[in-house]
Amino acid sequence: MDNRLDTLLAQLRTQAADRALNALEVDVQRRLAGRARQTSLGFAPARATAVGLALVLGVGVGGLTAATAATAARPSIFAAADALAPSTLLDGRR
């Protein structure tokens, strides 16, 4: 059974290249750089907005966290578990 793809590839191998391939890499790099430049300029406003929003959100959350931590009462090591102290458990009165 003859595979059509194999036949086409064999024919293509015998043909000469339709263009010079010695500068192919340079051409590809130049086109990629051009596309990257267009893409980076196109998304600049969106990037600036995202950075600004992240900065405002970070400062806001950080400020609220710092304010809450500054006004919170310092916990005592004995206040949290007064009912579980051995003296109250051994006494038997509740």
C-alpha positions as CSV (number, residue, x, y, z in Angstrom):
1,M,0.0,0.0,0.0
2,D,1.5,3.3,-1.1
3,N,1.2,6.2,1.3
4,R,0.5,9.5,-0.5
5,L,2.4,11.5,2.1
6,D,5.5,9.4,1.5
7,T,5.2,10.0,-2.2
8,L,4.8,13.7,-1.8
9,L,7.8,14.0,0.6
10,A,9.9,12.0,-1.9
11,Q,9.0,14.4,-4.7
12,L,9.7,17.4,-2.5
13,R,13.1,16.0,-1.6
14,T,14.1,16.0,-5.2
15,Q,13.1,19.6,-5.9
16,A,15.4,22.6,-5.3
17,A,14.5,25.1,-2.5
18,D,12.3,27.9,-3.7
19,R,14.3,30.5,-1.7
20,A,17.7,30.9,0.0
21,L,17.6,29.6,3.6
22,N,20.9,31.0,4.7
23,A,19.3,34.1,6.2
24,L,16.2,32.4,7.5
25,E,17.1,32.6,11.2
26,V,17.8,36.4,10.9
27,D,14.5,37.0,9.2
28,V,12.6,35.0,11.8
29,Q,14.3,36.9,14.6
30,R,13.5,40.2,13.0
31,R,9.9,39.4,12.6
32,L,9.6,38.1,16.1
33,A,11.2,41.3,17.5
34,G,8.7,43.4,15.5
35,R,5.8,41.5,16.9
36,A,7.1,41.7,20.4
37,R,7.5,45.5,20.1
38,Q,3.9,45.9,18.8
39,T,2.6,43.7,21.5
40,S,4.4,45.4,24.3
41,L,3.2,48.8,23.2
42,G,-0.3,47.6,22.8
43,F,-0.6,46.3,26.4
44,A,1.3,49.2,28.1
45,P,-1.9,50.9,29.4
46,A,-3.3,47.6,30.8
47,R,0.0,46.8,32.5
48,A,0.2,50.3,34.1
49,T,-3.4,49.9,35.3
50,A,-2.6,46.5,36.8
51,V,0.5,47.7,38.5
52,G,-1.4,50.7,39.9
53,L,-4.3,48.6,41.1
54,A,-1.9,46.1,42.8
55,L,0.0,49.0,44.5
56,V,-3.2,50.6,45.8
57,L,-4.6,47.3,47.0
58,G,-1.3,46.3,48.7
59,V,-1.0,49.6,50.5
60,G,-4.6,49.5,51.5
61,V,-4.6,46.0,52.9
62,G,-1.2,46.5,54.5
63,G,-2.3,49.7,56.1
64,L,-5.5,48.1,57.5
65,T,-3.5,45.2,58.8
66,A,-1.0,47.4,60.5
67,A,-3.7,49.5,62.0
68,T,-5.5,46.5,63.4
69,A,-2.3,45.0,64.8
70,A,-1.4,48.3,66.5
71,T,-4.8,48.7,68.2
72,A,-5.2,45.0,69.3
73,A,-4.8,44.3,73.0
74,R,-1.8,42.2,74.0
75,P,-2.9,38.8,75.0
76,S,-2.0,37.4,78.4
77,I,-0.6,33.9,78.5
78,F,-3.0,33.0,81.3
79,A,-6.2,34.7,80.0
80,A,-7.0,32.2,77.2
81,A,-7.2,29.0,79.3
82,D,-8.2,30.1,82.8
83,A,-10.9,27.4,83.0
84,L,-8.4,24.7,82.2
85,A,-6.0,25.5,84.9
86,P,-5.1,22.5,87.0
87,S,-6.2,24.2,90.2
88,T,-9.7,24.6,88.9
89,L,-9.9,21.1,87.5
90,L,-8.7,19.4,90.6
91,D,-11.0,21.4,92.9
92,G,-14.1,19.8,91.3
93,R,-16.3,22.9,91.6
94,R,-17.8,24.5,88.6
